[in-house]
Each structure stands twice: as structure tokens, then as C-alpha cells.
Amino acid sequence: MGAGQLLAEIDTPQVDQELQQARADLAQANAGLGQAEANLAQAVTNMEYARVTYERNQYLAQQHVVPDQTRDQMKAAYDVAKATVDAMQANINAAKATIASNEANVRSLKALQGFQKVFSPFAGVITARNVEVGSLINPSNSSNVSTTTGTTASSATLPGGTIPKGTNAPATGGGLFEIARIDTLRIFISVPQTFASTIKSGQTANISVRELPQKTFTGRVVRTTSALDPGSRTLLTEVQTSNSDYQLLPGMYATVNFGVQSPDPPVRIPATALIIHADGPQVAVVTNDQKIHYQKVVIGRDYGNQNDIISGLAPGTTVIVNVADGLQEGAQVRPQTAQSVNQTNNTVNPQPPKQDRTQTGS
């Protein structure tokens, strides 16, 4: 579906009749203005005639040819004519105001009539349709003309029940259609506080979905909230990825890999190497002279079978994976290599050793 494509046509008989009435009122107001202007011209003529008559009688009264009463009568007639001109001018101003009001009403109804045709605001696909042929569109609910909706395509939800499609029931629920533009998708990720400082706008990310295990998509960080959520202590990050082949669908769950590297990565050890004592967690390390030393550590993230150590243990240190209860500080041991443990951040030892079987009794 392309941008500007016609989606629906709505019959608006009431609006059409109101528009015709408004146009008739506008024509009547224009006619009234013409009549008021003609009346003004006639009043101006009468005023000029009254003025000349008054001035003539005023001169004759000074020559005692006509009585003063006649002069006064002509003066009153002249004043009445001037007042009539002012009234006619006020009528013209009122007629112009009526025309402006009618023109605004016509424009408003024409704009409302423009909603008879619903066009697509952008290119995309229709994911939901809440109306069918014959559905009643309520003009008082402005949300009916939006392009987003939360209802299903098969029905429109009303107070009191669900109306089957194809009936003449009012279409409510937030919109006529739901349109999605999926050539570019937005992915929102909550990045943990540990890695929040490494997320920058413009950096790339690898995106994968379970439904396409052999396919990896590339995205780009476009923005972040620049603040952590106080509830989860995570940074909301938006990643956009191109979806020109429409393989990804809106609403899918995806895995996003930013490939960031912490400036001070923790050391990851097997959970069995961790010893919990009253004075804090420890690990048993093997010194250069093959002796046991219990090293206090600070635990970071717990992955179940593995733990991140953020303090107290240097990368490359040899630790004992399975520690016997009777193993004392400074005891001499003969380490044996255990099965390699896959490390994500740092490797404590490619093959973590454990104490000699005869010495530890393991």
C-alpha cells in the first residue's frame, strides 16, 4: 500500500445538506450586502438634497424671504438624512460581518466534507480493519478517523458487547484502520547499568530472532533515554534496522548483541569454585609454590553455574574448582587440570586446576 492511497469513502448526507444550506446563507448575505449598499447610495443622495435645501432656506431666512420656522424644518430634515446615512453604513458593516461568518461556516463544512475519503498517511501494510461496508461512523468521536487502533479486524468493540462485522453498528475503538510501516523497524532494549556507559548513538548492533536462526540483521543505535529507569536500573535504547525484504514482523522478540567490551571486565569463574564464609565470599587459589591461599573476592553477576568476580581476583589466576572441606590455608597441593570452562569476559585459567585427589580426599 502506497502513501496517499484511498482506503475508504464515507457517505455524509447530513454534512452535504449543511454545506448546501451554508452556501445558500452566504448567497443571501451577499445579496443583503448589495441591497444595503444601494440603500446607502439612496440615503447619501437624500442627504445631499436635504443639505442644499437647508442652505438655500438659511440664506432666504437671512433675507427675511421665508420664516425662520421653514429654515428650522429644513435643518431637521438634513439632520435626519445624515443619521439615515450613518445607519445605512452600519447595515453594510453588519452585512459584511454576516458574509465573513457564512464564509467561515462554508470552509468548516468543506473541511469536514474532506474526511469523506480516507487516505493512507504513509506507505505500509494494513494490519487491522475495524469497519466494513455499511458501518456507521460516529462524527462526534474524532478518534474514528485516526490510523491506529487496538481492536481486531473482525469486530468493533462497543459498550455492552461485540458487534459482528458487516452490521450498521457504530465503529468505535480508536480508528478505522491500523497501518504499520515495516520497511524500517524499531527495537527497544533495556541495557543493564553495567553496560549503559558503553552505548553510544550510531554504534552498530547484531540482531537475531529465533524464527530465523541462520540470519543475522544489522541495526544502528539511534537514541537512548540518557537516564536509567529507577525501577530496573536499565537504559532504554532504540535500535533501528532495515527490513526491506519484510522478513521481520512487528511484535517479534529479538536478541540484540552490541558487542561492547567493558573497560574493566570482571573475571568469570565456575560457581563451584566460590566459597561462602562468615567473613565474605572467597576462592581457593594456588600460589606459585603450589600452596593454597584463600582469597577474598567481590561477586558481580550470578549466572547460575558461573559467577563474575569484580574484585579480588586477577585474570589468569589458578583457582580450585572443587574445594574439600578440610583443605587448610597454606596446604601443599598437586593441582590437576579440570574440564575447560567457557569464559565470556576473562579466562581465569584455560584449564582450571583442582587439588590432588590423595591430598584433598576428593
C-alpha positions as CSV (number, residue, x, y, z in Angstrom):
1,M,0.0,0.0,0.0
2,G,1.5,3.3,-1.1
3,A,1.3,6.7,0.6
4,G,-1.9,8.6,-0.3
5,Q,-3.8,5.5,-1.4
6,L,-7.6,5.7,-1.0
7,L,-8.7,3.4,1.9
8,A,-12.4,4.2,2.3
9,E,-15.2,6.6,1.3
10,I,-17.7,7.7,3.9
11,D,-21.1,8.9,3.0
12,T,-22.0,12.2,4.8
13,P,-25.6,13.2,3.8
14,Q,-26.0,15.5,6.8
15,V,-22.8,17.3,6.2
16,D,-23.7,17.7,2.5
17,Q,-27.0,19.3,3.3
18,E,-25.5,21.6,5.9
19,L,-22.9,22.7,3.3
20,Q,-25.7,23.5,0.8
21,Q,-27.5,25.5,3.5
22,A,-24.4,27.3,4.4
23,R,-23.8,28.2,0.7
24,A,-27.4,29.5,0.4
25,D,-26.9,31.6,3.5
26,L,-23.7,33.0,2.1
27,A,-25.5,33.9,-1.2
28,Q,-28.3,35.6,0.8
29,A,-25.8,37.6,2.8
30,N,-24.1,38.8,-0.4
31,A,-27.5,39.8,-1.7
32,G,-28.2,41.6,1.5
33,L,-24.9,43.5,1.2
34,G,-25.8,44.6,-2.3
35,Q,-29.2,45.9,-1.1
36,A,-27.6,47.7,1.9
37,E,-25.1,49.4,-0.5
38,A,-28.0,50.5,-2.7
39,N,-29.8,51.9,0.3
40,L,-26.7,53.7,1.3
41,A,-26.4,55.4,-2.1
42,Q,-30.0,56.5,-1.9
43,A,-29.5,57.8,1.6
44,V,-26.5,59.8,0.5
45,T,-28.5,61.3,-2.3
46,N,-31.3,62.3,0.0
47,M,-28.8,63.8,2.5
48,E,-27.2,65.9,-0.3
49,Y,-30.7,67.1,-1.3
50,A,-31.6,68.0,2.3
51,R,-28.3,69.8,2.7
52,V,-28.8,72.0,-0.4
53,T,-32.4,72.7,0.7
54,Y,-31.4,73.7,4.1
55,E,-28.6,76.0,2.9
56,R,-31.0,77.7,0.4
57,N,-33.6,78.3,3.1
58,Q,-31.0,79.5,5.5
59,Y,-30.0,82.2,3.0
60,L,-33.6,83.2,2.3
61,A,-34.3,83.4,6.1
62,Q,-31.5,85.8,6.5
63,Q,-33.1,88.0,3.7
64,H,-36.5,87.6,5.6
65,V,-38.0,86.0,2.5
66,V,-39.0,82.8,4.4
67,P,-39.9,82.5,8.0
68,D,-37.4,81.0,10.5
69,Q,-39.7,78.1,11.1
70,T,-39.2,76.9,7.5
71,R,-35.4,77.1,7.9
72,D,-35.6,75.1,11.1
73,Q,-37.6,72.4,9.4
74,M,-35.1,72.1,6.6
75,K,-32.3,71.9,9.2
76,A,-34.1,69.0,10.9
77,A,-34.7,67.2,7.6
78,Y,-30.9,67.5,6.9
79,D,-30.0,66.0,10.3
80,V,-32.4,63.1,9.7
81,A,-30.8,62.4,6.3
82,K,-27.3,62.4,7.9
83,A,-28.5,59.9,10.5
84,T,-30.0,57.7,7.9
85,V,-26.7,57.6,6.0
86,D,-24.9,56.5,9.2
87,A,-27.5,53.8,9.8
88,M,-27.1,52.5,6.2
89,Q,-23.3,52.4,6.7
90,A,-23.8,50.3,9.9
91,N,-26.1,48.0,7.9
92,I,-23.3,47.5,5.4
93,N,-20.8,46.6,8.1
94,A,-23.2,44.1,9.6
95,A,-23.8,42.5,6.2
96,K,-20.0,42.2,5.7
97,A,-19.7,40.5,9.1
98,T,-22.5,38.1,8.2
99,I,-20.8,37.3,5.0
100,A,-17.5,36.6,6.8
101,S,-19.3,34.3,9.3
102,N,-21.1,32.4,6.5
103,E,-17.8,32.0,4.5
104,A,-16.1,30.6,7.7
105,N,-19.0,28.1,8.1
106,V,-18.7,27.1,4.4
107,R,-15.0,26.5,4.9
108,S,-15.5,24.5,8.0
109,L,-18.1,22.2,6.4
110,K,-16.0,21.8,3.3
111,A,-13.1,20.7,5.5
112,L,-15.4,18.3,7.3
113,Q,-16.6,17.0,4.0
114,G,-12.9,16.3,3.1
115,F,-13.0,13.4,5.5
116,Q,-15.4,11.6,3.3
117,K,-12.3,10.0,1.7
118,V,-9.7,8.3,4.0
119,F,-6.2,8.2,2.5
120,S,-3.1,6.3,3.7
121,P,-0.8,8.8,5.5
122,F,2.3,6.7,4.6
123,A,3.4,3.6,2.8
124,G,2.9,0.4,4.7
125,V,0.5,-2.5,5.3
126,I,-2.9,-2.6,6.9
127,T,-2.7,-4.8,10.0
128,A,-6.2,-4.3,11.3
129,R,-9.6,-3.0,9.9
130,N,-12.4,-2.1,12.3
131,V,-15.1,-1.2,9.7
132,E,-16.9,-2.9,6.9
133,V,-19.3,-1.7,4.2
134,G,-22.4,-0.2,5.9
135,S,-20.7,0.5,9.2
136,L,-21.9,3.7,10.9
137,I,-19.0,6.2,11.6
138,N,-19.8,8.5,14.5
139,P,-18.6,12.0,13.7
140,S,-18.5,13.1,17.3
141,N,-15.7,10.6,18.0
142,S,-12.7,12.1,16.4
143,S,-10.6,9.0,17.1
144,N,-12.5,7.1,14.5
145,V,-10.6,8.9,11.7
146,S,-7.1,8.0,13.1
147,T,-4.9,5.5,11.5
148,T,-4.1,3.4,14.6
149,T,-6.3,1.1,16.5
150,G,-6.2,-1.6,19.1
151,T,-9.2,-3.7,18.1
152,T,-9.3,-6.7,15.9
153,A,-10.2,-6.6,12.2
154,S,-13.2,-8.9,12.6
155,S,-15.2,-6.7,15.0
156,A,-15.6,-3.4,16.7
157,T,-16.0,-3.4,20.5
158,L,-18.9,-1.4,21.9
159,P,-20.1,-0.8,25.5
160,G,-22.2,-3.8,26.2
161,G,-20.7,-6.3,23.8
162,T,-19.1,-7.0,20.5
163,I,-20.7,-6.1,17.2
164,P,-20.0,-8.5,14.3
165,K,-18.6,-7.1,11.2
166,G,-20.8,-6.1,8.3
167,T,-23.5,-4.6,10.6
168,N,-24.7,-1.0,10.8
169,A,-23.4,-0.5,14.3
170,P,-21.2,2.5,15.1
171,A,-17.5,1.9,14.6
172,T,-15.6,2.7,17.7
173,G,-12.3,1.5,19.3
174,G,-9.9,4.2,18.2
175,G,-9.7,4.1,14.4
176,L,-10.9,2.8,11.1
177,F,-7.6,1.1,10.2
178,E,-4.3,0.2,11.8
179,I,-1.4,0.8,9.4
180,A,2.2,-0.4,10.0
181,R,5.3,0.7,8.2
182,I,7.7,-2.2,8.4
183,D,10.5,-1.3,5.9
184,T,12.4,0.1,8.9
185,L,11.8,-1.5,12.3
186,R,12.5,0.0,15.8
187,I,13.8,-2.3,18.5
188,F,13.8,-1.2,22.2
189,I,16.3,-2.7,24.5
190,S,16.8,-2.3,28.3
191,V,20.6,-2.2,28.7
192,P,21.8,-3.1,32.2
193,Q,23.6,-0.3,34.2
194,T,26.9,-2.2,33.9
195,F,27.0,-1.6,30.1
196,A,25.0,1.6,29.9
197,S,28.0,3.8,29.6
198,T,29.2,1.9,26.5
199,I,26.1,2.5,24.5
200,K,26.5,5.4,22.0
201,S,24.3,6.7,19.3
202,G,25.4,5.5,15.9
203,Q,27.1,2.2,17.0
204,T,26.0,-1.0,15.3
205,A,24.3,-4.0,16.7
206,N,23.7,-7.5,15.6
207,I,20.0,-8.7,15.7
208,S,18.8,-12.3,15.6
209,V,15.4,-13.9,16.0
210,R,14.6,-17.5,16.9
211,E,12.5,-18.0,13.8
212,L,15.4,-17.2,11.5
213,P,18.4,-18.9,13.2
214,Q,20.7,-18.7,10.2
215,K,20.0,-15.0,9.6
216,T,21.7,-12.0,11.4
217,F,20.4,-8.5,10.9
218,T,22.4,-5.3,11.4
219,G,21.0,-2.4,13.2
220,R,22.1,1.0,14.5
221,V,21.6,2.8,17.8
222,V,19.6,5.9,17.0
223,R,18.8,7.2,20.5
224,T,18.7,6.4,24.2
225,T,16.8,7.9,27.1
226,S,20.1,9.2,28.6
227,A,18.7,8.2,32.0
228,L,18.3,4.9,33.8
229,D,14.9,3.5,34.8
230,P,14.8,3.8,38.6
231,G,12.9,0.6,38.9
232,S,15.1,-1.7,36.8
233,R,18.3,0.4,36.6
234,T,18.4,-0.1,32.9
235,L,18.9,2.3,29.9
236,L,16.2,2.2,27.4
237,T,17.8,2.1,23.9
238,E,16.3,2.3,20.5
239,V,17.9,0.4,17.6
240,Q,16.6,0.7,14.0
241,T,17.2,-1.9,11.3
242,S,16.3,-2.1,7.7
243,N,13.6,-4.6,6.8
244,S,13.2,-4.1,3.1
245,D,12.6,-7.8,2.4
246,Y,9.9,-7.9,5.2
247,Q,11.5,-10.9,6.9
248,L,11.0,-9.4,10.3
249,L,7.5,-8.7,11.6
250,P,6.3,-6.2,14.1
251,G,5.9,-7.6,17.6
252,M,8.7,-10.2,17.3
253,Y,11.1,-10.8,20.2
254,A,14.7,-10.4,19.1
255,T,18.1,-10.8,20.6
256,V,20.4,-7.8,20.2
257,N,24.2,-8.1,20.6
258,F,26.0,-4.8,20.9
259,G,29.5,-6.4,21.1
260,V,30.6,-3.9,23.7
261,Q,33.7,-4.5,25.8
262,S,33.8,-3.2,29.4
263,P,36.9,-1.1,30.2
264,D,37.4,-3.2,33.3
265,P,35.8,-6.6,32.6
266,P,35.1,-9.0,35.5
267,V,36.7,-12.4,35.9
268,R,34.3,-15.2,35.4
269,I,34.7,-18.4,37.4
270,P,32.7,-21.7,37.9
271,A,30.1,-21.4,40.7
272,T,31.7,-24.5,42.4
273,A,34.9,-22.5,43.0
274,L,33.2,-20.0,45.2
275,I,33.4,-20.5,48.9
276,I,30.9,-18.7,51.2
277,H,32.3,-17.9,54.7
278,A,31.0,-15.8,57.5
279,D,33.5,-13.1,56.7
280,G,32.6,-13.0,53.0
281,P,32.9,-14.9,49.8
282,Q,36.3,-16.4,48.9
283,V,38.1,-18.6,46.3
284,A,40.9,-21.0,46.8
285,V,43.8,-20.0,44.6
286,V,47.1,-21.9,44.0
287,T,50.2,-19.9,44.6
288,N,53.4,-20.2,42.6
289,D,54.9,-22.6,45.2
290,Q,51.8,-24.9,44.8
291,K,50.2,-23.9,48.1
292,I,46.6,-23.0,48.9
293,H,45.6,-19.4,49.6
294,Y,42.0,-18.3,50.4
295,Q,41.4,-15.0,48.6
296,K,38.5,-12.7,49.4
297,V,36.5,-11.6,46.4
298,V,33.6,-9.4,45.5
299,I,30.8,-11.1,43.5
300,G,29.3,-9.4,40.5
301,R,26.6,-11.0,38.3
302,D,25.4,-14.5,39.1
303,Y,24.7,-16.7,36.0
304,G,23.8,-19.8,38.0
305,N,26.7,-22.1,37.1
306,Q,29.1,-19.2,36.8
307,N,29.9,-16.0,38.7
308,D,31.5,-12.7,37.8
309,I,34.2,-11.6,40.2
310,I,34.6,-7.8,40.1
311,S,37.3,-7.5,42.7
312,G,40.0,-9.7,44.4
313,L,40.9,-12.0,41.6
314,A,43.3,-11.2,38.7
315,P,42.8,-12.7,35.2
316,G,45.0,-15.8,34.7
317,T,44.9,-16.8,38.4
318,T,44.7,-20.6,39.1
319,V,41.7,-21.4,41.2
320,I,40.5,-24.7,42.7
321,V,37.2,-25.7,41.2
322,N,36.1,-28.2,43.8
323,V,37.3,-27.4,47.3
324,A,37.3,-30.0,50.0
325,D,36.1,-29.0,53.5
326,G,39.3,-30.0,55.2
327,L,41.7,-28.0,52.9
328,Q,43.6,-25.6,55.1
329,E,45.3,-22.3,54.3
330,G,48.9,-22.9,53.1
331,A,48.4,-26.6,52.4
332,Q,50.6,-28.1,49.7
333,V,48.7,-29.4,46.7
334,R,49.4,-31.0,43.4
335,P,46.9,-29.5,41.0
336,Q,45.2,-31.5,38.3
337,T,43.5,-29.8,35.4
338,A,39.7,-29.9,35.2
339,Q,37.4,-29.6,32.2
340,S,37.7,-26.3,30.4
341,V,35.0,-23.8,31.2
342,N,33.8,-21.5,28.5
343,Q,34.5,-17.9,29.6
344,T,32.8,-14.9,28.2
345,N,34.7,-12.0,29.6
346,N,38.0,-13.1,31.1
347,T,39.6,-16.5,31.5
348,V,40.7,-17.4,35.0
349,N,42.7,-20.2,33.6
350,P,42.2,-22.1,30.3
351,Q,42.1,-25.3,32.4
352,P,41.2,-24.5,36.0
353,P,43.1,-27.0,38.3
354,K,41.8,-28.8,41.4
355,Q,43.7,-30.2,44.3
356,D,45.4,-33.6,44.2
357,R,43.0,-36.4,44.9
358,T,45.1,-38.0,47.6
359,Q,45.6,-34.7,49.5
360,T,42.1,-33.4,49.5
361,G,40.2,-36.6,49.6
362,S,38.0,-35.6,46.7
